[in-house]
Amino acid sequence: MPRRIEAPMLDGPAGKLEALLEEPDDRPPGEACVLCHPHPLFGGTMHNKVVYRMARALRRSGSVVLRFNFRGVGRSQGEHAEGVGEIEDARAAVEWVRGRYSGLPCSLAGFSFGSRVILELGCELADAPRLVAVGFPTRAGEAPYLASCQVPKFFITSTADQYAPRQEMEMLYAKIASPKQMIWIEAEDHFFGGALDRLEEVVFGLG
């Protein structure tokens, strides 16, 4: 039996990347998923509470999940690179997962800053079965690639997200290419205050 939990150090473009690999508890994985954390300059790590809940939901639904710290976070080497370098970190993580689980499809998921990373990378790669974007921050800049991205995209957003007000999110969503789905969760803030259990069940239900 393979180990259920590992803590590999991945080869990234700016040095080693600290990671955590977790397989489902009760079955062989049917999918691999790379999961990206929120903004490194504002305390984001792979141990963020939203990321943790997402990882647990994905494992429950049958995914083997790789979380990792972007460059300059935790034990990961390098320095923050304005999102450009972080996309390359995620690309290295996807390549590692595909090498380790070559028989499985590889999805991408992310929270906040991490959702921007996985959407841009996933739309470029174009072969992921799904992209799961939680707390996509509309106020962090344009995302023109979404207008032509043909990969299935799931947006999960808090109704009281200070970084993605509902009207702004709905305007953006209208411009995003299909296939796509928007799921609103009644919550207190960007971090799904008071609604983490609901968030976990929604992510689980995507599986």
N, C-alpha and C positions, 0 to 999 in steps of 0.2 A: 504493500500500500504506500502511495506517495505521502509525504509529510503534508499535514493540513495547513501549517503555518510556517513560513520561512521569512527571513529578513535579508534578502540579497542586496549587494551593492552593485548597481548597474553601471556599465560603461556609458557615460553621457558625453556630449560634445564639449563640455567644459570641465570634465572630471567625473568622479564617481557620484552616483545618485543613490541616496538612501531609500530603500523600498521595503514594502511589506506585502507579501504574497499570501493570500488566503483562499483555500478551496472550500467548496460546499461541505457541510458537516455530514450529510446523509445520502450523497449520491455522487457519481462521477460528474464532472462539470460538462455542461452542454454548450458553454460559451465562455470566452475569455473577455475581460473588460479592464481597460486602463482607466483609472479614476484620478482626476486632478483636483488639487486643493485651491482655496481662495488666495488672495493677493499676498505674496511674500513680504511686502513692505508694511503690511498692516496686520501681522501676526498669523497669517495663513500657514497651516502645515497639514500634513496628511492625517494628523490626529484631530483636526477640527471636528466639532460635534456633528455638524451636518454631513461631512464626508464620512464619518464613522457610521452614521445611520444609513447613508446610501450604500456603503460597502456591505453592511449587514443585510440589507434588503436584497442586493444583487446576489449575494451568496445564498440566501434563502431561496431565491428563484432559480438557482442552478448555475450561477456564473462563478468562475474562478476570478478573483479580483486582485489586481496589482495597484496598490497605492504607492506613491513615491513623493519625496520632497523635491521641489524644484531647486535648481542651483542656488547655493547660498543659504539654504534653509536646513536646520538640523545638522546632520552629518554630511549633507550633500556639498560637494565642492563647487567653486565658482562664485560668481556674483550675479545679482539680479540684472536682467538684460531686456527690460521694457516690453516683455511679452514675446519678442522675436526669438530670443534664446530659449525661452520656456516652451515655445512650440517645438523647438528642436529637442529639448529634453523629453517632451511627450512622444515625439517621433522615435527616439531611442528606446523608450519604454515599450512602445507598440512593437518595435522590431524584436525586442527581447521576448515579449510574450508570444509573438508569432513563432519564434524559434523554439520556445519551450513547449508550446501547445499548437503544433503545426496543423493538427487535424481539426482545430476549433475555429469558428468565426470570431473575430475580435471587434467588440464594440468599444465605444468611448463614452465616458461620463465625466461630469465636472460640476463644481459649485462655484458660482460667482466668477472671479477671474479665471478659474479653472474651466468654467463652461465656455468662455470665449476661446480659450486655448484649444479645447477639444473640438469645437465647432469649426474653427478655421482649419485645423489639421484634418479633421474627419471629412470635411467637404473637399479638401485637396486630394486626399487619398481615394475617396469616392467608393470604397469597397467595404465599409463597415456596415453590419446589418442594422445598426441604430446608433444615434447620438442622443445622449440624455443630458440636457442642459438645465441645471437647477439654479435658480436665482441669477439668470442672465442679466448683467448690469447694463441697461440701455445707456446710462450716462457715462459709460467708459469709452465712448467713441463709436464710429460707424462700423458696420459689418456688411459691406457690399456683397461679399461672397455668398451670403444667405439667399440672395435673390435668384440664384441659379443652381443652388445645391440640391441635387437629386437624392441624397441619402435621407432615409427616414429620420426625422428630428422630433424629439419630445421636449417641450418647454414646461417646466414646473416652477411656478412663481407664487410668491406670497402676495396676498391682497394688500399688504401694507409695506411693500418693499420700498425703502427710501432711495434705493439705487436704480429702481425700475418702476416708477409710478405707473399705475394701471393704464392710464390713457396712452402714455408713451409706449408701453409694452404692446398694447393692442395695435397702435399705429405701425410699429415695427413688424409685428406678426403678420399684418395684412400684406406686407411686401415680401414675405419669405416664401420661397418656392415650396410646393408640395413634393413629397409627402411630409406632413407635419401634424402635430397635435399640441394644443395648449391645455394645461391643467392648472387651475387656480386653487390655492389652499388658503383658507382663512387662518391668518397668523398675525403675530404682533409686529413683525419686522422682517428685514432681509434674512435673518438667521432662523426664521421659522419658529420664533418664540411662541411657546404654548401649543405648538403643532408638530413637534418632531415625530411623535408617534404616527400622525396622519401622513407626514412626508414619507416615512419608512414604508407604510402600507401602499402608498401610491407608487413608489419606485418598485416595490415588490410586485405590484399588479401589472407592471409593464412586461414582466418576464413570461 
